Amino acid sequence: MADFSIADIAEQLGAEAEGDLSLRVTSVQEPHKAESTQLALAMEPSYADAVVAGNAQAAVVWEGADWQGMGLKAAIFAPRSRYVLSGVTRVFEHVPDIDLGIHPTAIIDPSAVIGANPSIGPFVVISSGVVIGDNARIASHSSIGRDAVIGNNPLIYQGVHIGARVRIGDDFYAQQGAAIGVDGFSYVTPKPGAVEEAKATGQITQASKTSGFARINSLGSVVLGDRVEVGANSALDRGTIANTTIGNGTKLDNLVHVGHNVTVGENCLLCGQVGVAGSSVIGDRVVLGGQVGVADHITIGSDVIAAGKSGISSNVPSGRVMMGSPAMKMNLNIEAYKALRRLPRLVAKVAQLEKMVSKSPETD
């Protein structure tokens, strides 16, 4: 069990602390549930009563808090609450149960190169030509394909599958079931098919019906920068010819799908169930809310935010806040939504006016 002094925690957070800094805590807890050995997280004034109701002796509190008045023996001050919360969770992180060393059931090709201090769990498969940096933590039932390269300090949870020739930078983090470097969803018909005809004419005729599809194999791979995180059961397709790329610091939530040939910039957030279709380009610092869909061959500039369930079907300039399906600038979407809500009343008024006109006497 973790055991940290208040001084240790404050130092790791780069935060100010007061009181008995030698006091030790074993975990964190909500203020009203905290026991005497736990660090209460009370980073806003609204938590003051909850601190009093709990049994914590130490807490992370807001700047200027009367921590002694709340009955605490020590306090750590949080100038930006959620940022400090990020640091606290790193201190008390529950790392996966992977023993240092290589488990005897792991299958590692003799040509693979593994760096110093590896922790490789049961039934992991590492193929020929793989290179993995130092301090790798790879949990059970994961697999790494031929000639893949992974940098230092990766944390790979259970059941992650990394395909052949994938390139991954330092400090990689993958949750359970992620699949990186799968085949792209790319098919073609022997002659122009229904989709092509529908795009061109808006119709489907007998001439465009097809009896099947020919696969276009993915010859490229996937390249991830440093500090990339991939959520559970997310899938990143290999490029058809060029690589699919994800920039430094980008984070993908659970159930995110990135199609073949996609380029995603640095420090982006792709939330749960986001889907990015093939050959789209996304700039830096882009945030796509849950269930956002991006059509193929779309370019999204940097510093774009798209609200949840937005459907992006045309290019988006940098710095836009988008909403709706089809996605448009947020203020326009809000006006359109207001107008849509007014439609039933408008239809009723028009019907009433029609009745009045039909009953009015004819004039010369």
Stockholm file with secondary structure:
# STOCKHOLM 1.0

chainA/1-364         MADFSIADIAEQLGAEAEGDLSLRVTSVQEPHKAESTQLALAMEPSYADAVVAGNAQAAVVWEGADWQGMGLKAAIFAPRSRYVLSGVTRVFEHVPDIDLGIHPTAIIDPSAVIGANPSIGPFVVISSGVVIGDNARIASHSSIGRDAVIGNNPLIYQGVHIGARVRIGDDFYAQQGAAIGVDGFSYVTPKPGAVEEAKATGQITQASKTSGFARINSLGSVVLGDRVEVGANSALDRGTIANTTIGNGTKLDNLVHVGHNVTVGENCLLCGQVGVAGSSVIGDRVVLGGQVGVADHITIGSDVIAAGKSGISSNVPSGRVMMGSPAMKMNLNIEAYKALRRLPRLVAKVAQLEKMVSKSPETD
#=GR chainA/1-364 SS CCCEEHHHHHHHHTCCEEECTTCEESEEECGGGCCTTEEEEECSGGGHHHHHHSCCSEEEEETTCCTTTTTCSEEEEESSHHHHHHHHHHHTCCCCCCCSEECTTCEECTTCEECSSCEECTTCEECTTCEECTTCEECTTCEECTTCEECSSCEECTTCEECTTCEECSSCEECTTCEEEECCCCEECSSCCHHHHHHHHSCCCGGGCCSCCEECCCCCCEEECTTCEECTTCEEECCSSSCEEECTTCEECTTCEECTTCEECSSCEECTTCEECTTCEECSSCEECTTCEECTTCEECSSCEECTTCEECSCBCTTCEEETTTTEEHHHHHHHHHHHHHHHHHHHHHHHHHHHHHHSCCCC
#=GC SS_cons         CCCEEHHHHHHHHTCCEEECTTCEESEEECGGGCCTTEEEEECSGGGHHHHHHSCCSEEEEETTCCTTTTTCSEEEEESSHHHHHHHHHHHTCCCCCCCSEECTTCEECTTCEECSSCEECTTCEECTTCEECTTCEECTTCEECTTCEECSSCEECTTCEECTTCEECSSCEECTTCEEEECCCCEECSSCCHHHHHHHHSCCCGGGCCSCCEECCCCCCEEECTTCEECTTCEEECCSSSCEEECTTCEECTTCEECTTCEECSSCEECTTCEECTTCEECSSCEECTTCEECTTCEECSSCEECTTCEECSCBCTTCEEETTTTEEHHHHHHHHHHHHHHHHHHHHHHHHHHHHHHSCCCC
//
